[in-house]
C-alpha cells in the first residue's frame, strides 16, 4: 500500500486539549482520525500533533493533505474509486 486510504472526504473538526496526539496517516485506523496501529507492516507512520493550549482543529480525513495532520482542502479535488462492492 503506497497510497493512504481515504477515511472520509472531509476534515475531522475537533476541540482538543493540551497534549500529544498521533494522527493516522494510512487511513485504516478504526479510531479516526487518530492512530490505532493499523499501519504496522506498511510504509506509513502516524504524525505527532502537539497541542499547547485548548484548540479547535481541522484534521485531515482524506489523508492526502500537504500540511498533515491539518486539513488543507485537498479532499475537494480527490476522486473516490469504488471497486463495485
Secondary structure, DSSP 8 states (H G I E B T S, - for coil): --S---S-SS-EEEEE-SEEEEE-SSS--TTTTB--STTTTSS---EEEEESS-EEEEE-SSS--TTTTB--SGGGG--------
